[in-house]
Amino acid sequence: MAFDPNAATVDYIDNLGPAALQKAHDYTVGKEWMLLWGLIVAAAVTWLIVRSGVLDAVGRCIAERRRNLRASVVSLVFLIASALLTLPWTIYGGWWREKAYGRTSQPFGDWLAQNALGLAISSLLTALFMIAVYWLMRRTGRRWWLWSGGLTAVALAVLFLLSPVLIEPLFNKYEPVPPGQVRAAVVEMAQRAGIPADKVYMYNGSRQSNNFTANAGGVGSTARVAISDVAFKNASLDEVRAVTGHEIGHYVLKHSWWGILFFSVSAMVLFWLAERLYPRFARAFGTDAPISDPRGIPVLFFLISLFSLVGMPFLNTFGRTLESQADMYSLRTENRPDALSTALVKTAEYRYPRPNAVEEFIFYDHPSVERRVRTAMEWKAAHPEPPTR
């Protein structure tokens, strides 16, 4: 009997069982609703910070001529105040709910400590970025949003290059993959992609999440492949190869650089919209600070959150495109459609595999697991030869 990709896809998804599928559905739909609730929380926090006058008081303490210092301090105060006010919501979405659905085993104390470290790093980097944004506003006037794309590109490129070396090791321990079949296979795959053998790592991703994941990225001396220890515990060798092939696909296809370009252009659009709509929202929140004044940063950040939510379908369409390309790279180079499918089905535990078309278009930054498995099965039907390696 001829191989039927559609029937094989149904079998893969149905093997999860009704209970697991319902749990994945509830988890996924809940996260989608949390996006809306998160925006409401952001609006409430913006209103509280603006109405409290704390940023006005901080601004008055710093001389007008010391504009860079003023921008950085006001930004830091806002970011810290915002993080403290949203902490209950962050705990619920980032730890309690993940724990309830079995997506993390991380103790609350460790999660809180890592969250504080992440806040410190992100606040510092964001404050530096905002210094540059307000400098552009002063130097380029109403065209500042146009220059913001270049600024965003530089910031993302620096973060892309330095994060594997300076930031990620602060949260996880990276060490060479232990000798054995997995290391031999991944090293061979990495070397074919131009990544040195000594840049193949395992990291303790199970510290934060029970999700099956890996990544490949960087450039030059920072290029590397990193596989979560979750994969070593819960995956076969073929699954590791299939997933690693997908991640190496991102690296070979230069998806990080395409991402920098895409998000830099997106930043220009977001800042252009903010330039035009800021006065209305500033009045609604109760501040007289113009957009060029750091005291208006709560309103500016709320606008960015709002536009990001509204623009989510377009951002996610870009993400799904890159993920589909990486899947095809794995299939072309590894030809392990069944292993890729079984690995993808494991991700269905935290990403409902059968969304409707509208839900997938709006909320999914990866193609649905059902769609990805069907692609793998269609590849299998067209390329029935087993792997030669």
C-alpha positions in Angstrom: 0.0 0.0 0.0 1.3 3.4 -0.9 2.6 5.6 1.9 0.0 8.3 2.9 1.6 11.5 4.4 -1.7 12.7 5.7 -2.5 9.5 7.5 1.0 9.3 8.9 0.6 12.9 10.2 -2.7 12.1 11.9 -1.1 9.0 13.5 1.8 11.1 14.9 -0.4 13.7 16.4 -3.0 11.3 17.7 -0.3 9.3 19.5 -0.2 12.1 22.0 -3.6 11.0 23.3 -6.7 13.0 24.1 -5.6 14.1 27.5 -2.2 15.4 26.4 -3.8 17.2 23.4 -6.4 18.9 25.7 -3.6 19.9 28.1 -1.6 21.4 25.3 -4.7 23.2 24.0 -5.4 24.7 27.4 -1.8 25.8 27.9 -1.5 27.4 24.5 -4.9 29.2 24.5 -4.2 30.4 28.0 -0.9 31.9 26.8 -2.7 33.6 24.0 -5.1 35.3 26.4 -2.2 36.3 28.6 -1.0 38.5 25.7 -4.1 40.6 26.0 -4.1 40.6 29.8 -0.4 41.5 29.7 -1.2 44.6 27.7 -3.9 45.6 30.2 -1.3 45.1 33.0 1.1 47.3 31.1 -1.5 50.1 30.7 -2.2 50.0 34.4 1.5 50.1 35.3 2.1 53.0 32.9 -0.8 54.9 34.4 0.5 54.3 38.0 4.1 55.4 37.2 3.0 58.5 35.3 0.5 59.6 37.9 2.9 58.9 40.8 5.2 61.7 39.4 8.3 59.7 40.3 9.9 60.2 36.9 9.2 64.0 37.1 11.0 64.1 40.5 14.0 62.1 39.2 14.2 64.4 36.1 14.2 67.5 38.3 17.1 66.2 40.3 19.4 66.0 37.2 20.4 69.2 35.4 18.9 69.7 32.0 22.3 70.0 30.4 23.3 66.5 31.5 20.9 65.0 29.1 22.6 61.6 28.7 22.7 61.0 32.4 19.1 62.2 32.7 18.0 59.8 30.0 19.8 56.8 31.5 18.7 57.4 35.1 15.0 58.1 34.2 15.0 55.0 32.0 16.5 52.8 34.8 14.1 54.1 37.4 11.1 53.4 35.0 12.4 49.9 34.1 12.9 48.9 37.8 9.6 50.4 38.9 7.8 48.7 36.1 9.4 45.3 36.9 8.5 45.6 40.6 4.9 46.6 39.9 4.4 43.8 37.4 6.2 41.2 39.5 3.1 39.3 40.6 2.0 39.0 37.0 5.5 37.9 36.0 5.6 35.3 38.7 2.2 34.0 37.6 3.1 33.8 33.9 6.8 33.0 34.1 6.9 30.5 36.9 3.6 29.5 38.6 1.8 28.7 35.4 4.8 26.9 33.9 5.1 24.9 37.0 1.4 24.0 37.0 1.6 22.7 33.5 4.8 20.8 34.1 6.9 23.0 31.8 9.5 23.7 34.4 11.0 22.1 37.5 13.0 25.2 38.6 12.6 26.1 42.3 11.0 29.5 42.8 14.1 30.9 44.6 16.3 30.1 41.7 13.8 31.4 39.2 13.5 34.7 41.2 17.3 35.1 41.3 17.7 34.5 37.6 14.8 36.8 36.9 16.5 39.5 39.0 19.8 39.0 37.1 18.0 39.2 33.8 16.3 42.4 34.9 19.6 44.0 35.9 21.2 43.1 32.5 18.2 44.1 30.4 17.7 47.3 32.3 21.3 48.4 31.8 21.3 47.5 28.1 17.9 49.2 27.6 19.0 52.3 29.4 22.0 52.5 27.1 19.8 52.0 24.1 17.4 54.8 25.3 20.3 57.2 25.7 21.0 56.7 22.0 17.3 57.1 21.1 17.0 60.4 22.9 20.2 61.6 21.4 18.7 60.8 17.9 15.6 62.8 18.9 17.7 65.8 19.8 20.0 65.6 16.7 17.6 64.6 14.0 14.3 66.1 15.1 11.1 64.5 13.8 13.1 62.1 11.6 14.6 60.3 14.6 12.4 57.2 13.9 14.1 56.8 10.5 17.5 56.6 12.1 16.2 54.3 14.8 16.4 51.4 12.3 20.1 51.7 12.0 20.4 52.1 15.8 18.4 48.9 16.3 20.5 47.0 13.8 23.7 47.9 15.6 22.2 47.0 19.0 20.9 43.7 17.8 24.2 42.8 16.0 26.2 43.6 19.1 23.8 41.5 21.2 23.9 38.7 18.7 27.7 38.6 18.8 28.3 39.0 22.5 25.3 37.2 24.1 26.8 33.7 23.6 30.0 34.8 25.2 29.0 37.3 27.9 25.3 36.8 28.8 24.1 33.3 28.3 26.9 31.7 30.4 25.5 33.8 33.4 22.3 31.7 33.3 23.5 28.3 32.3 26.6 26.1 32.4 28.0 25.3 29.0 30.4 22.4 28.6 31.6 20.2 25.7 29.2 17.4 24.7 30.5 14.2 26.4 32.3 11.7 24.1 30.1 9.2 22.4 27.7 8.8 19.5 25.9 12.1 20.0 29.1 14.1 20.2 30.5 12.4 17.1 27.3 13.0 15.1 26.9 16.6 16.2 30.5 17.5 15.6 30.4 16.0 12.1 27.2 18.1 11.4 28.7 21.2 12.8 31.9 20.9 10.8 30.0 20.5 7.6 28.4 23.9 8.4 31.7 25.5 9.2 31.4 25.4 13.0 34.6 24.2 14.8 34.4 20.9 16.7 35.4 22.7 20.0 32.2 24.8 19.7 29.7 22.0 20.3 28.2 22.4 23.7 25.7 20.9 26.1 24.0 23.2 28.6 21.8 22.6 31.6 18.6 23.9 30.0 16.6 21.7 32.3 17.4 24.3 35.0 14.8 26.6 33.5 12.6 24.4 31.3 11.6 20.9 30.5 11.2 21.8 26.9 13.3 19.9 24.2 15.5 22.5 22.6 18.8 23.3 21.0 20.3 26.3 19.2 23.0 27.3 16.8 24.3 30.8 16.1 27.0 33.4 16.5 29.5 34.3 13.9 33.2 33.8 13.5 34.8 33.0 16.9 31.3 33.0 18.6 29.7 30.5 16.2 28.5 27.4 18.1 26.0 24.6 18.5 24.4 24.2 22.0 22.1 21.4 22.9 20.0 21.4 26.1 20.5 18.4 28.5 16.8 17.8 28.1 17.5 16.5 24.6 20.1 14.1 25.9 17.6 12.7 28.5 14.6 12.4 26.3 15.7 12.1 22.7 17.1 9.3 20.5 20.3 9.9 18.4 18.2 10.4 15.3 16.1 12.9 17.0 19.1 14.9 18.2 20.5 14.8 14.6 17.2 16.0 13.1 16.7 18.8 15.6 20.4 19.9 15.5 20.1 19.9 11.7 17.2 22.3 12.0 19.2 24.6 14.3 22.2 24.5 12.1 19.9 25.4 9.2 19.2 28.7 11.0 23.0 29.3 11.1 23.8 28.3 7.6 20.8 30.2 6.1 21.9 33.3 8.1 18.6 33.7 9.7 20.0 35.8 12.6 21.2 38.4 10.1 17.8 38.3 8.3 16.2 38.8 11.7 18.3 41.8 12.4 17.2 43.4 9.1 13.6 42.5 9.6 13.4 43.8 13.2 15.3 46.9 12.4 12.8 47.8 9.7 10.0 46.9 12.1 11.5 49.2 14.7 11.4 52.1 12.3 7.7 51.4 11.7 7.0 51.1 15.4 8.8 54.3 16.2 7.2 56.1 13.3 3.8 55.2 14.7 4.9 56.2 18.2 6.0 59.7 16.9 2.5 60.3 15.5 0.3 58.8 18.2 2.4 59.7 21.3 0.6 63.0 22.1 -2.8 61.4 22.3 -1.6 58.6 24.6 0.4 61.0 26.7 -2.7 63.1 27.4 -4.7 59.9 28.2 -2.1 58.8 30.7 -1.8 62.3 32.2 1.7 63.5 31.3 2.7 66.7 29.6 6.2 65.4 28.7 6.9 65.5 25.0 8.2 62.3 23.3 11.7 63.7 23.3 11.7 64.0 27.2 12.7 60.8 29.0 9.9 61.5 31.5 7.6 60.2 28.7 9.3 56.8 28.5 6.4 54.9 30.1 4.1 56.1 27.4 6.6 55.3 24.7 7.1 51.8 26.0 3.4 51.2 26.2 3.0 52.2 22.6 5.7 49.8 21.6 3.9 47.0 23.5 0.7 47.9 21.8 2.1 48.0 18.3 4.0 44.8 18.9 0.8 43.0 19.9 -1.2 44.5 16.9 1.7 43.6 14.6 2.1 40.1 15.9 0.6 38.4 12.8 3.3 40.0 10.6 6.1 39.3 13.1 5.0 35.7 13.5 4.7 35.2 9.7 8.3 36.1 9.4 9.2 33.6 12.2 7.2 30.8 10.6 9.0 31.4 7.3 12.4 31.0 8.9 11.3 27.9 10.8 10.0 26.2 7.7 13.3 26.9 5.9 15.2 25.4 8.8 13.0 22.3 8.8 13.7 21.8 5.1 17.4 22.2 5.7 17.3 19.4 8.2 15.3 17.2 5.9 17.7 17.9 3.0 20.9 17.3 4.9 19.8 14.6 7.4 16.8 13.0 5.6 15.3 11.9 8.9 11.7 12.8 8.5 10.4 10.3 11.2 13.0 11.5 13.8 12.1 15.1 13.1 8.4 14.3 13.4 8.8 12.5 16.8 11.0 15.3 18.1 8.4 17.9 16.9 5.6 15.9 18.6 7.4 16.4 21.9 7.1 20.2 21.5 3.4 19.7 21.0 3.2 19.4 24.8 3.6 23.2 25.1 2.4 24.3 21.6 -1.0 22.9 20.6 -0.4 21.0 17.4 -3.8 21.6 15.7 -4.7 25.3 15.8 -7.1 26.7 13.3 -5.7 28.8 10.5 -6.6 32.1 12.1 -5.0 31.2 15.4 -1.9 30.0 13.7 -1.6 33.1 11.6 -2.0 35.4 14.6 -0.2 33.7 17.5 2.2 31.0 16.2 5.8 32.1 15.6 6.5 28.5 14.4 4.3 26.6 12.0 2.0 24.3 13.9 3.4 20.9 14.7 0.8 19.2 12.5 1.9 21.3 9.5 5.6 20.6 10.2 5.0 16.9 10.6 3.0 16.8 7.4 5.8 18.5 5.6 8.2 15.9 6.9 5.9 13.1 5.8 5.5 14.6 2.4 9.3 14.7 2.2 9.4 11.1 3.2 7.0 10.1 0.5 9.1 11.9 -2.1 12.5 10.7 -0.7 12.0 7.1 0.6 15.7 6.2 0.7 17.0 5.8 4.3 19.9 7.9 5.6 23.3 6.8 4.4 25.2 8.1 7.4 
